[in-house]
Amino acid sequence: MKTKIYSSLVILFISIQFIAQNSIVALHSPTNGVQYFNNTNPVIAAYNAAIPGDTIYIPGGSFANPPVFAKKLTIYGAGYFPVATVATLPTKLTGNFTISGEADGLHLEGVELPNGLSFNTNEAVSNVLIKRNRISTDLTIAQNNSIQAAENNYFVENVIWNLSNVNNLINSYFINNIIENRVMNPTQLTFLNNLFLYNYHDYYSEYATIHNASSCLFKNNIFLKDSDGQINISPSTSSTWSHNVFCVPSPNLGFSPVLVDNYYGVSRPDLLVNQTGNSFDFTHDYHLQPAAEAIYLGDESTQVGLYGGISPFKDYSIPINPHITTATISNQSNASGLINVNIQVQAQTR
């Protein structure tokens, strides 16, 4: 019964959005019921009205967001892949998305963050789930080395441009993400089934794919850097590297590495179905080629890369809430003053 009510609420608020031709943000509260906001800044209004434990549903479009998120909320957008958001438009939150310690347990899914994501580095932040989003600039969790800002957080199936500095993020997980740029100062982090696109042509260690890692676990990842003579990882210490695919023959994996069945010198053109360059592209296909899938196995004979492991990358990154696939609205009313509205909604299994 709860699932049916949840789905009905989502469908209802999006249907109203199309009929009214407004950007309506819905707030569902177990305590206060359902509220709708369509003023100048509806996301900010919904946030201000929310109490911890509430859920905010954001339609397609671009929205200003609060400068700091300090409540435990669940936030769903319509997604960010163009091919999957034809009927709704992608959901964009235009400000920097900053999470404070009061937001422990926050869940963000299905949005694009063109101005990045950061954690308040003066507070402990934990149990945050960032899933199926596009972070188009920096992910930053740093600044004050004397404070452990973030622990037990999860970044799952995102497209992340740059982990500019994550030295205050510990005991946290990056699972099945596309990471375009560098990872700076990771400590006690776990990287599972990620795809690293970075291929910068520079010999300095600060431009390595992974810079200054300490006591991390890298398992079942693919590193596409194939530049001759490039330093791949530097100057990492005491990290474990298990079943990763490297396109360079001799990557520098730092001091005292633990190495378990990695693959070296793999031909980049032979790995993925359709991928070129060093940047994420909506038109690329990041699945393994059939031959590569058979050869490059992860631990427990699972698939390396995005489509293996505990949370395979979902094509088009559609969020888990019911998804509008088509929407047709007549521009003329009938004799009774009604218009024809045809909205197709597809339930999501994960």
Summary of the structure (lengths in Angstrom):
residues: 350
radius of gyration: 21.5
end to end distance: 18.2
largest distance: 78.5
contacts: 1188
relative contact order: 0.11
helix: 15%
strand: 37%
